[in-house]
Amino acid sequence: MATIKQIKDKVDLARKGIEQETAKIILQFEQEILDLVREKQLYEKGIDGLGEQLKPYSPITIAFKKINNQKYSNTTLKDTGIFYSSFETKYGSFELQIFATDEKLGKLVSKYGKNITKLTTDGEGLLSSEIIRPNLVKYFKTFFK
């Protein structure tokens, strides 16, 4: 049976590793995290990180998308897939950033706003409840077998 001091020592050790463990989780689940923005927000709903509807496609873009059998019911920002594939995460000091490195980013931001690569509040909730929290629980359990 563990003493109170031994339990406290384990808690202290676990606490010291939380940020590093969170970084590992983010790296391990990076594509799923990025898809919260790319697929759940942009493609499925056509919204930015504030939950605002993106400016609609022009009639010519809609015609082009129809010809190419692409989704046009909402603005997806997915034509060739290059923009989506340029998404990356950066994590440090308990802060997650999602950004894109595609050369079109500047044009897209000026047309659709700076929040196109940000998670919505709902997305942050999913990230926390479905990815981060369950994996941190597994991490903590390794200290208290």
N, C-alpha and C positions, 0 to 999 in steps of 0.2 A: 504494500500500500504506500502511495506517495505521500510525502509530507507537504504541508502548506508551502514551505520554502521551495521544494522541488516543483510544485505546480506553478508557483510564481515565476521561477526560473524558466520554465517551459513557455509560459505566457510571454515573458520578456523576449525570449528567443524568437518566438513566433511573430511577435509584434515588430521586431527589428527587420524581419524578412518580408513584410507585407508589400512594400513598394516593389521590391525585386520580383516577388512572386506575381504581382499584378502585371508587371512588364512581361513576364514569361507568358502569362495567360493571353495578353493582348497580342503578342507575337504568334502564339499558337492558333488563335482564333481570328487573325487579322482579316482574312477574306470574308468571314461571316460578319465581322464588325463593319467592314467597308460596304458589304451588301445591304446593311441597314440603311445606308445613305443611297447607294447606287440603285438597288432594286426596290426596297420598301418605300423610299421617299420619291426619288426622281422617276424611276420607271413606272411603278405602279400608280402613284398618286400625282406626280408632277408638282411636288411641293419642295420648298427649301427648308432649311433648318429652323425657321420660325413658324413653319406650317403654312406659309403663304403660297398660294397658287402661282406657279411660274407664268410669265407672260405667254399667251398662246402662240402657236406656230402661225406663220403667215400663210395665206391661201396657197402660195406657190410651194412652200415647204410641205404642206398637207398633201398637195397633188403629187409631189415627189415621193413622199412616204407611202402613199397609196400604191403608186407604180411599183415600189420596191417591197411591198407587203410588210411595211414597218408600222408600228403603233403610232397613231396620230391623234387619238382621243384626248391626250394630254401631252404637254411638253415633257419629254423624257431626257433630253440632252444626250441621247444615244443614237448616233447615226452609224459610225464605223466601229464603235466600241473602244477607240483609242483613248478618249477622255476617261471612260470608266476604268480602263486598265491602268491609267496613270495614278489612280488613287493610292495613297499611302497613309500610314499612321505614324505618329511620333508621340512617345510617352515619356514623361519625366515629372518629378515633383507632384505626383498624384494628379496629373493633368494629361488628358488625351487630346491630341489634335489630329484631325483628318484633313488632308489637303490633296490637291491634284498637281501633277507636274507637267501636264500636257501644255504645249505651246499655245493652244487655243484658250487657256484658262482666262487670260486677261480680257479677251473679247466676250467670253461667256459671263464673266463677273460684271463687266460694264453693261451687258444686256439684261442679265437675270439677277444680279445682286451678289454680294459677298458671302451670303449664307448657303450657297448651293452645295458646299461640301460639308456643312455642319449637320450634326444629328439633331433631330427634333427632341422635345421633351419626352415624347413616347419612345423614341429610339434610344434615348439615354436610359429610360426605364427598362427596356428590353435588354440592353447591354448589361445593366446592373443585375437584373433578376435572372436572366437566362444564361449569361456567360460569366461575368465576374464573380458574383456571389457564390454560385454552386461550386466553382473551382477554388475559391478561397476557403470554403468549408472543407473541401477535400484536403487542402493544404494544412488547415488547422488540425484536422483529424490525425495527420501524421505525427503530431506532437503529443497526442493524448490517446494512444492505443490502449 
